[in-house]
């Protein structure tokens, strides 16, 4: 019997979305799904709804829940992590807005820039503690991380625990599945892609039609402007083409289709603030925040996860677990793993987002030949701040955290950076007070 542990199961979207995906799997039938969260009330909400849908759908799964992590991890085959630390949106607002008061032109403040650093300094210790327990209790488990900031979390964990089967997953690659069939006028099953870079700073390198092996980029170039200038989103439906200022600029300069949009792309690029669609970013953030904070208020928010009439998955984790169990050598479009010569331009310790092969051994990244050196220069701008963030956490060093700020390409004032760090430690003392 397989045991799947969802760590952070009370999180809006993650817990119920993953449970809904699990319920659609025939291969995982009979598994125990253990829900774990430190928030007892959120955990109870997820458990209650999961049991209701288990009964309604008549699926063969054992659902259990506990706030005791050691109990949750015992005999685990798969551990899936999606957590936050503290009051997510209050802290996120600080990460985003306080640096702006010090003149740092950062975007969004979740994954890159100073906001990404403070987010990392809060969440990495918590995830390392989880991994400490996994190493002691279920060292052979496959561990999948959905928490952000993906780049820095994965680097810290894989630096400390090099033998842990730890993989980062992000759903942004799914944008290709939604967009390319319309542009290329064919079903996604007839499209082959290769994409890669760093998480949230990734590009479509190659794309072709499977049946004819014809290059898909000529038709993408032909339709690019018309298609993306009219594209809408559930988070900013009022603005066709919204959140694509940085997106359009990157395509114009480097000639490759970015995987995601301004709120993520712009966090890592020093000139992004000048071209970003700030209005759409704010609309996205406000709508996303509202959805998360009202998630349990209305069944319509999560009932779609349990729609068994189609095989649509909320995340890619279930096909990945199935491929590992069945040893199928499935190719997954985007996994976050340490760079083992997958992208020549980046150091080996940096965690890159590349395609991967899945089998009973776990996940093996795939090499991306001839990665464009011009775009790789943007990736390399992140190397120092990623490495120094991990070092700051592992050594509990305020000075190294300051160095991580100075290594970030969006920071251009050493005095203001030091003042900002002191302010953030003061505001978030409960979480950053360990830095000495």
C-alpha positions in Angstrom: 0.0 0.0 0.0 1.3 3.5 -0.9 1.2 6.3 1.6 0.9 9.8 0.2 1.5 12.6 2.7 0.2 16.1 1.9 2.2 18.6 4.1 0.3 21.9 4.2 -3.0 20.1 3.4 -5.0 23.0 4.9 -3.7 25.4 2.3 -6.2 27.0 -0.1 -6.2 25.2 -3.4 -3.4 22.8 -2.7 -5.0 20.3 -0.3 -8.3 19.8 -2.0 -6.9 20.2 -5.5 -4.4 17.4 -4.9 -7.0 15.2 -3.2 -9.3 15.7 -6.2 -6.5 14.7 -8.6 -5.7 11.6 -6.5 -9.3 10.5 -6.6 -9.2 10.4 -10.4 -6.2 8.0 -10.4 -6.9 4.3 -10.9 -3.2 3.4 -10.4 -3.2 5.0 -6.9 -6.4 3.3 -5.7 -6.1 1.8 -2.3 -3.5 4.3 -1.2 -3.6 6.1 2.2 -3.7 9.8 1.9 -2.4 11.5 5.0 -3.3 15.1 5.5 -0.9 17.2 7.7 -1.0 20.8 8.7 -0.1 22.8 11.8 -3.3 24.7 11.5 -5.8 22.3 13.1 -8.9 24.2 11.8 -7.7 24.4 8.2 -6.7 20.7 8.4 -10.2 19.7 9.7 -11.9 21.7 6.9 -9.8 19.8 4.3 -10.4 16.4 5.9 -14.2 17.0 6.2 -14.5 18.0 2.6 -12.3 15.1 1.4 -14.3 12.5 3.3 -17.5 14.0 2.0 -16.3 13.6 -1.6 -14.8 10.2 -1.0 -18.2 9.0 0.1 -20.0 10.8 -2.7 -17.7 9.5 -5.4 -17.3 6.0 -3.9 -13.5 6.0 -4.4 -11.2 3.5 -2.7 -8.8 5.6 -0.6 -8.0 5.8 3.1 -8.1 9.4 4.3 -6.4 10.4 7.6 -5.4 13.6 9.1 -3.0 14.7 11.9 -1.2 17.8 13.1 1.7 15.4 14.3 4.3 15.5 11.6 6.2 12.4 12.8 3.0 10.4 12.8 2.1 11.7 9.3 5.6 10.8 7.9 5.7 7.2 9.2 6.0 4.8 6.3 5.5 7.6 3.7 6.2 6.7 0.1 5.5 10.2 -1.3 5.7 13.6 0.5 4.2 16.6 -1.2 5.0 20.0 0.4 3.0 23.2 -0.1 3.3 25.4 3.0 3.5 29.0 4.0 4.8 30.5 7.2 2.7 33.0 9.2 -0.1 35.2 7.8 0.6 34.8 4.2 -0.9 37.9 2.7 0.1 40.3 5.5 3.7 39.2 5.2 3.5 39.2 1.4 2.3 42.8 1.5 5.3 43.7 3.6 7.7 41.9 1.3 6.3 43.7 -1.6 5.7 47.2 -0.4 8.3 48.0 2.2 11.2 47.6 -0.3 9.4 50.1 -2.5 9.7 52.6 0.3 13.4 52.3 0.2 13.5 52.9 -3.6 13.9 49.3 -4.7 11.9 48.9 -7.9 10.8 45.4 -7.4 7.8 43.6 -8.9 5.4 41.4 -6.9 7.8 40.5 -4.1 7.1 36.8 -3.8 10.0 35.0 -5.4 12.7 37.4 -6.6 14.1 40.7 -5.5 14.2 41.7 -1.8 10.7 40.4 -1.3 11.8 37.0 -2.5 14.7 37.1 -0.1 12.6 37.8 3.0 10.0 35.2 1.9 12.9 32.7 1.5 14.4 33.6 4.9 11.0 32.8 6.5 10.1 29.6 4.7 13.4 27.8 4.1 14.0 27.1 7.8 10.5 25.5 8.1 11.0 23.4 5.0 14.4 22.3 6.2 12.8 21.2 9.5 10.3 19.1 7.5 13.2 17.6 5.5 15.1 16.9 8.7 12.1 14.7 9.8 11.8 13.1 6.5 15.5 12.1 6.6 15.0 10.5 10.0 11.6 8.9 9.5 11.1 8.0 5.8 14.5 8.7 4.1 13.6 6.8 1.0 10.4 8.8 0.3 10.1 10.9 -2.8 9.7 14.5 -1.8 8.0 17.1 -4.1 7.9 20.8 -3.3 5.3 23.3 -4.5 6.2 26.1 -2.1 7.7 29.3 -3.3 10.3 30.8 -3.7 11.1 27.6 -5.7 14.6 28.5 -6.8 15.9 29.3 -3.3 14.0 26.6 -1.4 15.2 23.9 -3.7 18.8 25.2 -3.6 18.9 25.2 0.2 17.4 21.8 0.6 19.5 20.1 -2.0 22.6 21.8 -0.6 22.0 20.4 2.9 20.5 17.0 1.8 22.2 15.9 -1.4 20.9 12.4 -1.2 17.3 13.3 -0.5 15.0 12.6 -3.5 13.8 16.2 -3.6 12.1 17.7 -6.7 10.5 21.1 -7.2 7.3 21.3 -9.3 5.5 24.4 -10.7 2.4 24.5 -12.8 3.4 27.5 -15.0 4.5 25.1 -17.8 0.8 24.3 -18.1 0.4 27.7 -19.9 1.9 25.9 -23.0 -0.8 23.3 -22.9 -3.5 26.0 -22.8 -1.9 28.3 -25.4 0.0 26.3 -28.0 -3.0 24.3 -29.4 -4.8 27.5 -30.4 -1.7 29.1 -31.9 -0.5 26.0 -33.7 -4.0 24.8 -34.7 -3.6 21.3 -33.5 -4.3 19.2 -30.4 -1.7 19.4 -27.6 -1.1 15.7 -28.0 0.5 16.5 -31.4 2.9 19.1 -29.9 6.4 18.4 -28.6 8.1 21.0 -26.5 11.4 21.6 -24.8 11.5 24.5 -22.3 13.9 25.4 -19.5 15.8 27.9 -17.4 15.1 28.8 -13.8 11.7 28.5 -12.2 9.5 31.5 -13.3 12.3 32.6 -15.7 12.0 29.9 -18.3 11.6 30.0 -22.1 10.2 27.7 -24.8 13.4 26.6 -26.6 12.0 24.2 -29.2 8.5 23.3 -30.3 7.3 21.1 -33.2 4.4 19.1 -34.6 4.8 15.4 -33.7 3.1 14.1 -36.9 5.2 16.1 -39.4 8.1 17.1 -37.2 7.7 20.6 -38.5 9.0 23.5 -36.5 6.3 25.3 -34.6 8.1 28.6 -34.0 7.3 30.1 -37.5 3.5 30.0 -36.8 4.1 31.2 -33.2 6.0 34.2 -34.6 3.3 34.9 -37.1 0.5 34.9 -34.6 2.4 36.1 -31.5 1.3 39.7 -31.3 -2.3 39.2 -32.3 -2.9 36.2 -30.0 -1.2 37.5 -26.9 -2.5 41.0 -27.1 -6.0 39.6 -27.0 -5.5 36.8 -24.4 -7.4 37.1 -21.2 -7.2 35.4 -17.8 -9.6 34.6 -15.0 -7.5 36.9 -12.7 -7.6 39.9 -15.0 -10.6 39.3 -17.4 -11.1 43.1 -17.9 -7.8 43.6 -19.7 -7.0 41.5 -22.8 -3.2 41.0 -23.1 -2.8 42.0 -19.5 0.4 41.3 -17.5 2.5 41.0 -20.6 4.8 44.1 -20.6 7.9 42.2 -19.5 6.6 39.1 -21.5 6.5 41.1 -24.8 9.9 42.8 -24.1 11.7 39.5 -23.4 10.2 37.9 -26.6 11.3 41.0 -28.6 14.8 41.0 -27.3 15.6 37.3 -27.1 13.2 35.7 -29.6 11.8 33.0 -27.3 8.4 32.6 -25.8 8.4 33.1 -22.0 6.6 30.4 -20.0 4.9 32.8 -17.6 3.9 36.5 -17.2 5.1 39.8 -15.7 4.4 39.1 -12.0 6.8 36.2 -12.1 9.2 37.1 -14.9 9.7 40.7 -13.7 10.9 39.7 -10.2 14.3 38.7 -11.5 15.2 41.4 -14.0 16.6 44.9 -13.1 14.9 46.7 -16.0 11.5 44.9 -15.7 9.9 47.6 -13.6 10.1 50.1 -16.5 8.1 47.9 -18.9 5.8 45.8 -16.6 2.1 46.0 -16.7 1.7 47.0 -13.1 -2.1 47.5 -13.3 -2.7 43.9 -14.4 -0.2 42.6 -11.8 -2.2 44.4 -9.0 -5.5 43.0 -10.4 -4.0 39.5 -10.5 -2.8 39.9 -6.9 -6.1 41.3 -5.6 -8.2 38.5 -7.3 -5.8 35.8 -6.2 -5.8 37.1 -2.6 -9.6 37.2 -2.6 -9.9 33.7 -4.0 -7.6 32.3 -1.3 -9.2 34.1 1.6 -12.7 33.1 0.6 -11.8 29.6 -0.6 -13.9 27.7 1.9 -16.8 30.1 1.8 -18.4 28.6 -1.3 -18.3 25.0 -2.5 -18.1 26.2 -6.1 -14.5 27.2 -5.4 -13.4 23.6 -4.9 -16.1 21.4 -6.3 -14.5 21.5 -9.7 -11.6 19.6 -8.3 -13.9 16.6 -7.8 -15.4 16.6 -11.3 -14.8 13.0 -12.3 -16.4 13.4 -15.8 -13.0 14.4 -17.2 -9.3 13.6 -16.5 -8.3 17.2 -16.1 -5.7 17.5 -13.3 -5.2 20.5 -11.0 -1.5 19.8 -10.9 0.9 17.4 -12.6 1.9 15.5 -9.4 -0.4 12.5 -10.0 0.9 11.5 -13.4 4.4 11.8 -11.9 3.6 9.5 -9.0 2.0 7.0 -11.4 5.1 7.1 -13.6 7.4 6.4 -10.7 5.2 3.5 -9.5 4.9 2.0 -13.0 8.5 2.7 -14.0 7.3 4.1 -17.3 10.1 6.6 -18.2 7.5 9.3 -18.7 8.9 12.6 -19.9 7.7 15.5 -17.7 8.0 19.0 -19.3 9.3 20.9 -16.2 11.0 19.7 -13.0 13.3 21.6 -10.7 16.5 19.7 -10.0 20.2 20.5 -9.3 22.0 21.4 -12.5 23.9 18.3 -13.6 25.2 19.7 -16.9 21.6 20.3 -18.0 22.3 23.9 -18.8 25.9 24.6 -19.5 25.8 28.3 -18.6 24.9 27.7 -14.9 26.8 26.2 -11.9 26.0 22.6 -10.9 24.6 23.5 -7.5 21.9 25.8 -8.9 18.5 24.2 -9.3 17.3 24.5 -12.8 13.9 23.9 -14.4 14.2 21.4 -17.2 12.3 18.4 -18.7 12.7 15.2 -16.7 12.4 11.5 -17.1 10.3 9.7 -14.5 10.7 6.1 -13.4 11.1 4.0 -10.3 14.4 5.7 -9.5 12.7 9.0 -9.4 13.3 12.1 -11.6 16.3 12.5 -13.9 16.7 15.9 -15.6 17.3 16.2 -19.3 20.1 18.2 -20.9 19.2 21.3 -22.9 21.7 21.5 -25.7 22.9 24.9 -26.9 21.0 26.9 -24.4 21.0 30.5 -25.7 23.8 32.3 -24.0 22.1 35.7 -24.2 19.1 34.6 -22.2 21.3 32.6 -19.9 23.0 35.9 -18.9 19.7 36.8 -17.1 19.7 33.4 -15.3 23.3 33.9 -14.2 22.3 37.2 -12.6 20.4 35.2 -10.0 23.2 32.7 -9.1 24.9 34.8 -6.3 21.7 35.8 -4.5 20.4 32.2 -4.6 23.6 30.8 -3.2 23.9 33.5 -0.5 20.3 33.1 0.5 20.9 29.4 1.3 24.1 30.3 3.1 22.4 33.0 5.2 19.8 30.5 6.4 22.1 27.6 7.0 24.6 29.8 8.9 21.8 32.0 10.5 23.8 35.1 9.3 22.4 38.6 9.0 25.5 39.7 7.2 25.2 37.0 4.6 21.5 38.0 4.1 22.8 41.5 3.5 25.2 40.2 0.9 22.3 38.3 -0.7 20.5 41.6 -1.0 23.5 43.3 -2.6 23.9 40.4 -5.1 20.3 40.9 -6.3 20.3 42.7 -9.7 17.3 44.9 -8.7 19.1 46.4 -5.6 21.3 49.4 -6.4 21.9 51.1 -3.1 24.0 49.5 -0.4 22.9 52.0 2.4 19.2 51.6 1.6 19.6 47.8 1.4 21.1 47.7 4.9 18.3 49.9 6.3 15.7 47.8 4.5 17.1 44.6 6.0 17.0 46.0 9.5 13.4 47.2 9.0 12.3 43.8 7.7 13.9 42.0 10.6 12.2 44.3 13.0 8.8 43.9 11.3 9.1 40.1 11.0 11.1 39.5 14.1 9.1 36.3 14.9 10.4 34.7 11.7 13.7 36.5 10.9 15.0 37.0 14.5 17.3 34.0 14.1 19.6 36.0 11.8 22.5 37.2 14.0 
